Amino acid sequence: MTKDLTILLKIYEHEYSTEELKAELNRVLESNAQTIIVEPARLGEDTVRWIARGNRLNETAVLSGVGCLVGGLFLPNRGIVFLLMGFTSVVCAGVYAISWQFDPCCKYQVEYDHMPVPKTPLLSLTATTPVVLVRKDDYRKKVLQSILAIAAGSFCFYKIYTWHS
């Protein structure tokens, strides 16, 4: 194990192996390793699903925020359309902020193409399909999501305020 590459090996199954593996994965994620190979299939699948959910929440917040602002500008008489998009953006950004933003797992993305990791000793692993996680900078993604969600929420609040004034 180096700072650049960490491998979580499959251990023999026993009563507490799942909890031990999750604790080990959390330690590795917090160590900021550049590349993590997760060999245990179940833990790898759970990690891939968790990262995918966070990505979908982020994408939904961004796209619905853009949709709200564009829809509000070009379809001002269709309030329900952009209000729903604005609400969706704010809710998704809020859920992401509460559940994913400070999770060390959100700093990683799944690498499906194993070619960028040439030093990886994939042949020495016992699993046929290990999950490869690569650390990515997500600062811009979080800033964009936050700005769009705040803008969409503010725009919706402004529109509702002007309709009832």
C-alpha positions in Angstrom: 0.0 0.0 0.0 1.3 3.4 -1.0 -0.2 6.8 -1.1 -0.8 6.4 -4.8 -2.3 2.9 -4.7 -4.2 1.0 -2.1 -5.7 -2.5 -2.5 -8.5 -3.8 -0.3 -8.1 -7.6 -0.5 -10.8 -10.1 -0.1 -10.6 -11.7 3.3 -12.1 -14.9 4.4 -15.7 -14.7 5.4 -16.7 -14.7 9.0 -19.4 -13.0 11.1 -17.8 -9.6 11.2 -16.0 -9.5 7.9 -18.5 -7.0 6.3 -18.1 -4.5 9.1 -14.3 -4.9 9.1 -14.2 -4.3 5.3 -16.4 -1.2 5.5 -14.2 0.2 8.3 -11.1 -0.5 6.3 -12.6 1.1 3.2 -13.4 4.2 5.3 -9.8 4.4 6.6 -8.5 4.1 3.1 -10.9 6.7 1.7 -9.9 9.1 4.5 -6.2 8.5 3.7 -6.7 10.3 0.4 -5.1 7.5 -1.7 -5.0 8.4 -5.4 -6.2 4.9 -6.5 -8.1 2.3 -4.5 -8.8 -1.2 -5.7 -11.7 -2.8 -3.9 -11.5 -6.6 -4.4 -14.5 -7.8 -2.3 -17.4 -7.9 -4.8 -20.2 -6.9 -2.4 -18.3 -4.0 -1.0 -17.3 -2.9 -4.5 -20.9 -3.0 -5.7 -22.1 -1.1 -2.7 -19.4 1.6 -3.2 -20.2 1.9 -6.9 -24.0 2.4 -6.1 -23.2 5.0 -3.5 -21.0 7.0 -5.8 -23.6 6.7 -8.6 -26.4 8.0 -6.3 -24.3 11.0 -5.4 -23.5 11.7 -9.0 -27.1 11.4 -10.0 -28.2 13.8 -7.2 -25.5 16.3 -8.3 -26.5 16.0 -12.0 -30.2 16.3 -11.2 -29.6 19.4 -9.0 -27.5 21.1 -11.8 -29.8 20.2 -14.7 -33.0 21.1 -12.9 -31.4 24.4 -11.7 -30.5 25.2 -15.3 -34.0 24.1 -16.5 -35.6 26.3 -13.9 -33.7 29.4 -14.8 -34.0 28.9 -18.6 -37.7 27.9 -18.3 -38.4 30.9 -16.1 -36.9 33.2 -18.6 -38.4 31.8 -21.8 -41.7 30.4 -20.4 -42.6 33.0 -17.7 -46.3 32.0 -18.0 -45.6 28.3 -17.3 -44.8 28.8 -13.6 -45.5 25.2 -12.6 -42.7 24.0 -14.9 -39.9 26.1 -13.6 -41.2 26.0 -10.0 -41.0 22.2 -10.0 -37.5 22.3 -11.5 -36.4 24.8 -9.0 -37.8 22.8 -6.1 -36.1 19.7 -7.5 -32.8 21.5 -7.7 -32.9 22.8 -4.2 -34.0 19.4 -2.7 -31.4 17.4 -4.6 -28.7 19.9 -3.6 -29.8 19.8 0.0 -29.9 16.0 0.1 -26.4 15.9 -1.5 -25.1 18.4 1.0 -26.4 16.4 4.0 -25.6 12.9 2.8 -22.7 13.1 0.4 -20.8 16.4 0.6 -18.6 15.4 3.5 -18.4 11.7 2.8 -14.9 10.9 1.7 -16.3 8.5 -0.9 -17.6 11.4 -3.0 -14.0 12.4 -3.7 -13.7 9.2 -5.8 -15.1 8.1 -9.2 -15.2 4.6 -10.5 -12.6 3.9 -13.2 -14.1 1.5 -15.8 -11.1 1.7 -18.1 -8.3 0.0 -16.3 -5.7 1.3 -18.8 -5.0 4.6 -16.9 -3.8 2.5 -14.0 -0.9 0.6 -15.6 1.0 0.0 -12.3 -2.0 -1.8 -10.9 -1.1 -5.5 -10.2 -4.5 -6.7 -11.4 -3.1 -10.1 -12.2 -2.2 -10.6 -8.5 -5.8 -10.1 -7.3 -8.1 -13.1 -6.7 -11.3 -11.2 -7.8 -12.1 -11.3 -11.5 -13.8 -7.8 -11.5 -12.3 -5.5 -8.9 -13.7 -2.0 -8.5 -11.1 0.7 -9.2 -11.7 4.1 -7.6 -9.7 7.1 -8.6 -9.6 10.3 -6.6 -11.0 13.3 -8.4 -11.3 17.0 -7.5 -15.0 17.7 -7.0 -14.7 21.3 -5.8 -16.0 22.9 -9.1 -18.8 20.4 -9.2 -20.0 21.3 -5.7 -19.7 25.0 -6.4 -21.6 24.8 -9.6 -24.3 22.7 -7.9 -24.6 25.1 -5.0 -24.7 28.3 -7.2 -27.4 26.8 -9.5 -29.5 25.5 -6.6 -29.4 28.9 -4.8 -30.1 30.8 -8.0 -33.0 28.5 -8.9 -34.5 28.7 -5.4 -34.1 32.5 -5.3 -35.6 32.8 -8.7 -38.6 30.7 -7.7 -39.0 32.7 -4.4 -38.9 36.0 -6.4 -41.5 34.8 -8.9 -43.9 33.6 -6.2 -43.4 36.9 -4.3 -44.1 39.0 -7.4 -47.2 36.9 -8.3 -48.7 37.5 -4.8 -47.8 41.2 -4.5 
